[in-house]
């Protein structure tokens, strides 16, 4: 989905469009297979740690499971948003939310807003 196609609520919770990519960064020289293995390990870790709520990840680091799903689509995965989230969550996103997601507190929402503002 293009940035301008997002509804306002999604835009408020979106991850950075700024990748801070720099060709001189040693990360760019990392072998793709190694990077992919590390990414899969991160995703499996997040699947295991259901207690790490998306709102808390957003509040701390400015990204969450849904951001990872968006990023794999942006990187070229032939998936729609729903399928990408299922890949990351390990189950349909609606099921994950029903089983593991708690309601966000006003404090969590404020931390997320402050954190996401740093993504620009």
C-alpha positions in Angstrom: 0.0 0.0 0.0 1.4 3.4 -0.9 2.1 5.8 1.9 -0.7 8.2 0.8 -3.2 5.3 0.6 -3.0 4.7 4.4 -5.9 5.9 6.5 -5.0 8.5 9.1 -5.1 6.1 12.1 -2.6 3.8 10.4 -0.4 6.8 9.5 -0.2 7.7 13.1 1.0 4.2 14.0 3.2 3.7 11.0 6.9 2.9 11.1 9.6 5.1 9.6 9.8 5.6 5.9 13.4 6.6 6.6 15.6 3.5 6.5 18.8 5.4 7.2 20.5 3.3 4.6 24.0 4.2 3.8 26.1 2.3 1.3 29.2 2.7 3.6 27.4 1.0 6.5 28.9 -2.4 7.2 25.3 -3.7 7.5 25.0 -3.3 3.7 27.9 -5.7 3.3 26.3 -8.4 5.4 25.6 -11.5 3.4 21.9 -11.8 2.5 21.7 -15.3 3.8 23.1 -14.2 7.2 20.8 -11.3 7.4 17.8 -13.5 6.5 18.7 -16.0 9.2 18.9 -13.2 11.8 15.5 -11.8 10.6 13.9 -15.2 10.9 15.3 -15.6 14.4 13.9 -12.2 15.4 10.5 -13.1 14.0 10.5 -16.4 15.9 11.6 -14.7 19.0 8.7 -12.2 18.7 6.3 -15.1 18.1 7.5 -16.7 21.3 7.3 -13.5 23.3 3.6 -12.7 23.1 4.1 -10.7 26.3 6.0 -8.1 24.2 3.0 -6.2 23.1 3.1 -4.3 19.8 2.2 -1.1 21.6 5.2 -1.5 23.9 7.5 -2.3 20.9 6.3 0.9 19.2 6.8 2.9 22.4 10.3 1.6 22.9 11.7 1.2 19.4 9.2 2.8 17.0 8.4 -0.5 15.2 6.4 -3.6 15.9 5.3 -6.9 14.3 3.0 -5.1 11.9 5.9 -2.9 10.8 7.9 -6.0 10.0 5.0 -7.3 7.9 4.9 -4.0 6.1 8.7 -4.1 5.5 8.6 -7.6 3.9 6.0 -6.4 1.5 8.0 -3.2 0.7 11.1 -5.4 0.2 9.2 -7.3 -2.5 7.4 -10.2 -0.8 4.4 -11.1 -3.1 1.9 -10.8 -0.2 -0.9 -8.5 0.7 -1.0 -6.9 4.1 -3.0 -9.6 5.7 -0.8 -12.4 4.4 2.3 -10.6 5.5 1.0 -10.2 9.0 0.2 -13.8 9.1 3.8 -14.7 8.2 5.1 -12.5 11.0 2.6 -13.4 13.6 2.6 -17.1 12.8 -1.2 -17.0 12.6 -3.9 -14.6 11.2 -3.4 -11.2 12.8 -7.0 -11.2 14.1 -6.4 -14.5 15.9 -3.2 -13.1 17.3 -4.9 -10.0 18.6 -7.8 -12.0 20.1 -5.4 -14.3 21.9 -2.5 -12.0 22.9 -3.2 -8.3 22.5 -4.4 -6.3 25.5 -5.9 -2.8 25.3 -3.5 0.0 25.1 -3.3 2.4 28.0 -3.2 6.2 27.5 0.4 6.1 28.8 1.4 3.4 26.2 -0.3 5.5 23.4 1.7 8.6 24.5 5.0 6.7 24.6 4.2 5.3 21.2 3.5 8.7 19.8 6.7 10.1 21.2 8.7 7.2 19.9 7.2 7.2 16.4 8.0 10.9 16.1 11.7 10.0 16.4 11.4 7.8 13.2 11.3 10.7 10.8 
